[in-house]
Structure formats: structure tokens, C-alpha cells
């Protein structure tokens, strides 16, 4: 299950783990104009862990999901 919310400066997607245990904590994805952050509560440390992706890192991650094992570099495309 997931939720989508549109805030003033970001789109927020929350992924909710449901089903059989063990369940993981919710993952919150904040899509800003210049970066994307992922946040997840860590119960062991009682803190929220946060990872920030630049937009180019996010493009590379999206490409990597459809490629076999290897080393790759994305070529610039003409964006109109």
C-alpha cells in the first residue's frame, strides 16, 4: 500500500509494508525540484535514517533497474 501527497515544495510518497511479518518500517520518498530523499525510521537507534539522491543519481538508479550486471554510464540526451 502507498500514499501520495502534494506539499508546497515536494511530492511525498509513503510506502507502507503490509502482509506477513516481519514487516519493515514505512519508507517516505520526498521528491523536490533538485533532489529526492528517502527516509525510514530505525527502531534500533530511535532515529530516522535519510538518504538524498541528486536527480542524476535518480536517473541512473531508474536505468539500473532494467540492466544486467555491469558498469554503465548514461549518455546525455537532447531534452526539449
Secondary structure, 3 states (H helix, E strand, C coil): CEEEEECCCCEEEEECCCCCCCCCCCEEEEECCCEEEEEEEECCCCEEEEEEEEHHHHHHHHHHCCCCCCCCCCCCCCCC
